[in-house]
Amino acid sequence: MDATRYTDLNTAQRTLLGPGPSMVHPRVLRAMATPLIGHLDPQFIAVMNEVQELLRYVFQTENELTIPVSGTGSASMEAALVNFIEPGDRVLVAVNGYFGERLCDMAGRYGAEVDRIDRPWGEVFDPQEIADALKKNNYKLLALVHAETSTGARQPDIATIAKAAHEEGALVVLDTVTSLGGLPVKIDEWNVDVAYSGAQKCLSVPPGVSPLTISERARTSLRERKSQVANWYLDLTMVEKYWGDARTYHHTAPVSMNFALREGLRLIAEEGLEARFERHQANAEMLWAGLEELDLPPLVPKEYRLPSLTTPQLSPSVDDAVVRGRLLNEYNIEIAGGFGPLAGKVWRIGLMGFSSRKENVLTLLAALKEVL
Ligand SMILES: *Cc1c(COP(=O)(O)O)cnc(C)c1O
């Protein structure tokens, strides 16, 4: 074995303005280099408690069962479904983008009878159409996406939708991967039962852990299951004992990732949620104005446009791949292309967490102007 073939890692200093991962604050990187301790060390247990407290703050919830799942956002997404679905349960999914599709796929794999209502990519649902669809069957749960990263649309009126679901006896599962920490997510006020997120979007922590919060109504449903949860690793009946007072070993928490998450959340607490949301909104508005000037108008109407993820429409004269390649190679800026029905039609520009800074917006707009 010739070990000299493998050089030191020497990655470029990228400005990450895609759909995630977002840029990571140096304090978070330093926290990850903290000497390792055991996962049942009293000092780590204190970290676990602090992470849970800070997660309740960002989710705006009192939910006791609020934890970081060990795995990326998709792991939390699986946990949000597998714990509340038994084979044959009816599930309704509102689909207006890629992540709604993925919810259908996952729910089906756990044996749910999946019904869906659809909206074209880039649009959002009227709460009334979801309320009407909920009446058609006896649904165990309704799943939907708050911030569709594939389209840049923010689903409004979550509280109204949750009320309609509860009237029909359904639990509400909400994907907040691209909203948590970037725009208001009010789990208790909206009465959401299960919400999950990811570390590497608006929380600006590297991928690897993913926040999850579970209401008392959902916990009761979990206790009333007749069958075992179909996934051992994500089974909350066991995981809750590890994160709760019992501290019963289930799997080894990714210790360094929890150090990172704690620091990322501490940065959010220091900034304050309101100030953070205002920063995301202000920088997004600056980006939108600049994109209009470059003849790249955002796809999504302003009322429900995400501040964390913008999808400018490309005119036919713009060569999608060439421009993105030049941004990366000449300017060290990462943005992403569209996919599914939006492939070649839009870009996806993320301004999430530590990436949401005036200097990044101005650098991107200047680079785009040069390249175009
Ligand atoms: C990124 C994302 C996920 C999946 O998260 P990963 O960290 O990529 O596993 C799920 N839902 C939405 C809306 C996302 O943007």
The ligand as a Gaussian input file, in Angstrom:
#p B3LYP/6-31G(d) Opt

LIG

0 1
 C      -32.847000      18.078000       2.749000
 C      -34.256000      17.704000       2.985000
 C      -34.630000      16.457000       3.513000
 C      -33.657000      15.331000       3.721000
 O      -32.593000      15.655000       4.518000
 P      -31.158000      14.944000       4.322000
 O      -30.351000      15.637000       5.374000
 O      -30.719000      15.225000       2.939000
 O      -31.313000      13.497000       4.591000
 C      -35.976000      16.234000       3.774000
 N      -36.907000      17.178000       3.535000
 C      -36.590000      18.383000       3.012000
 C      -37.674000      19.379000       2.765000
 C      -35.255000      18.680000       2.719000
 O      -34.941000      19.866000       2.197000

